[in-house]
Amino acid sequence: MKRSWSLINLVSVATIGITAGVLFAGWNLLWGAASPLFAAVLPLQYLLFAGTWVIAGPLAGLIVRRPGAALAGEVIGASVSFLLASQWSVDAIVSGAAQGVGAEIAFALVGYRVAGWRIALLAGGLSGVGMALHDLPLYFPDVGRSFALALAAAMVVSSAVLGGIGAHLIRVALRRSGALDLIGE
């Protein structure tokens, strides 16, 4: 496992985080506008969309593969989202940290050596666990146990698919384009 960070590693994680943060901010606006519709039509709206907020951690971990990359990518993304007026205020950063820790655990389990779809799926899923651990007590304190479990499962599945597999597909596209050549990808 490579532990040292080069300048290109730092710039890569920062770029991923900043780009994701801008996307998160746009998604926050859309989410806020569409939430009433989601609540009326699809009570488990997290099943389809929650994973969009966790993509920075898995993507940073897949590309940089250094201790702290996944956590840093997600926290930078959440911080940019917060600075661009997230409706969740500073809690966006706390949430990003919880999600980033999940992704970081996945990469630590394989010694930061693996960057395939399986580790992406695991990183996204564990980011979803972080999301559920953060969001359920804070935003859904009064829901019943079975609905809370359904929400948690929806967060994990959405995060695994959108955040994990989505990050893997982005990495594959960047690799094919040659954009990752400088970082030894």
CORPE-V619397 format. One record per residue. RES is the residue in one small letter. SS is DSSP state (H for helix, E for strand, C for the rest). PSI is psi as a letter, one per 30 degrees, with the letter a starting at -180 (* if undefined). OMEGA is omega in degrees with one decimal (* if undefined). Layout:
# CORPE-V619397
res=(RES | RES)
ss=(SS | SS)
psi=(PSI | PSI)
omega=(OMEGA | OMEGA)
This chain:
# CORPE-V619397
res=(m | k | r | s | w | s | l | i | n | l | v | s | v | a | t | i | g | i | t | a | g | v | l | f | a | g | w | n | l | l | w | g | a | a | s | p | l | f | a | a | v | l | p | l | q | y | l | l | f | a | g | t | w | v | i | a | g | p | l | a | g | l | i | v | r | r | p | g | a | a | l | a | g | e | v | i | g | a | s | v | s | f | l | l | a | s | q | w | s | v | d | a | i | v | s | g | a | a | q | g | v | g | a | e | i | a | f | a | l | v | g | y | r | v | a | g | w | r | i | a | l | l | a | g | g | l | s | g | v | g | m | a | l | h | d | l | p | l | y | f | p | d | v | g | r | s | f | a | l | a | l | a | a | a | m | v | v | s | s | a | v | l | g | g | i | g | a | h | l | i | r | v | a | l | r | r | s | g | a | l | d | l | i | g | e)
ss=(C | C | C | C | C | C | H | H | H | H | H | H | H | H | H | H | H | H | H | H | H | H | H | H | H | H | H | H | H | H | H | H | H | H | H | H | H | H | H | H | H | C | C | C | C | H | H | H | H | H | H | H | H | H | H | H | H | H | H | H | H | H | H | H | C | C | C | C | H | H | H | H | H | H | H | H | H | H | H | H | H | H | H | C | C | C | C | C | C | C | H | H | H | H | H | H | H | H | H | H | H | H | H | H | H | H | H | H | H | C | C | C | C | C | C | C | H | H | H | H | H | H | H | H | H | H | H | H | H | H | H | H | H | H | H | H | H | H | H | C | C | C | C | C | H | H | H | H | H | H | H | H | H | H | H | H | H | H | H | H | H | H | H | H | H | H | H | H | H | H | H | H | H | H | H | H | H | C | C | C | H | H | H | C | C)
psi=(k | k | f | k | k | l | e | e | e | e | e | e | e | e | e | e | e | e | e | e | e | e | e | e | e | e | e | e | e | e | e | e | e | f | e | e | e | e | e | e | e | i | f | h | f | f | e | f | f | e | f | f | f | g | f | e | e | e | e | e | e | e | e | e | h | k | k | f | e | e | e | e | e | e | e | e | e | e | e | e | e | e | f | g | h | k | f | g | b | f | f | e | e | e | e | e | e | e | e | e | e | e | e | e | e | e | e | e | f | g | g | g | f | k | h | a | e | e | e | e | e | e | e | e | e | f | e | e | e | e | e | e | e | e | e | e | f | e | f | h | f | g | l | l | e | e | e | e | e | e | e | e | e | e | e | e | e | e | e | e | e | e | e | d | e | e | e | e | e | e | e | e | e | e | e | e | f | f | f | g | e | f | g | g | *)
omega=(175.2 | -179.1 | -176.6 | -179.9 | 173.2 | 177.5 | -179.5 | 175.4 | 179.7 | 179.8 | 179.6 | 179.8 | 178.7 | 179.9 | 177.5 | -178.6 | -179.3 | 179.0 | 178.7 | 179.7 | 176.5 | 176.8 | 177.3 | -178.8 | 176.0 | 178.1 | 176.9 | 179.4 | 179.0 | 179.7 | 179.8 | 179.9 | -174.5 | -176.4 | 178.1 | 177.4 | 177.7 | -177.2 | -178.6 | -172.9 | -171.4 | -175.8 | 177.3 | -177.1 | 178.4 | -178.7 | -176.8 | -165.2 | -172.5 | -176.9 | 178.5 | -177.6 | -176.3 | -171.7 | -176.2 | -178.9 | 177.7 | -179.3 | 178.3 | 178.7 | 179.0 | -175.5 | -173.6 | 177.2 | 175.0 | 176.7 | 178.5 | -175.9 | -178.8 | 179.1 | -179.5 | 179.6 | -178.5 | 179.9 | 176.4 | 178.1 | 179.4 | 179.4 | 177.3 | 176.9 | 177.8 | -178.0 | 177.9 | 171.7 | 174.3 | 177.7 | 179.1 | 176.6 | -175.8 | 177.2 | 175.6 | -179.6 | 177.3 | 178.1 | 177.9 | 178.1 | 178.5 | 179.2 | 179.9 | 177.1 | 177.7 | 178.6 | -179.1 | 178.4 | -179.8 | -178.8 | 177.2 | -179.8 | 179.7 | 177.2 | 178.0 | -176.9 | -171.6 | -179.4 | -179.5 | -175.7 | -179.3 | 179.0 | 176.2 | 178.3 | 178.4 | 179.8 | 177.4 | 179.5 | 178.5 | 171.5 | 176.7 | 174.7 | 176.7 | 177.3 | -178.7 | 179.9 | 178.4 | -169.5 | -173.4 | -179.6 | -176.0 | -173.4 | -179.1 | -173.7 | -173.5 | 180.0 | 178.5 | -176.7 | -177.5 | 177.9 | 176.8 | 177.4 | 178.0 | 177.4 | 179.5 | 179.1 | 179.6 | 178.4 | -178.3 | -178.8 | 179.2 | 179.9 | 178.6 | -176.2 | -176.0 | -178.1 | -177.1 | -179.3 | 175.3 | 177.8 | 178.8 | -179.4 | 176.5 | 179.1 | 179.2 | -180.0 | 178.3 | 179.5 | 179.8 | -178.7 | -177.7 | -176.5 | -178.5 | -177.5 | -177.2 | -177.8 | 176.0 | -178.1 | *)
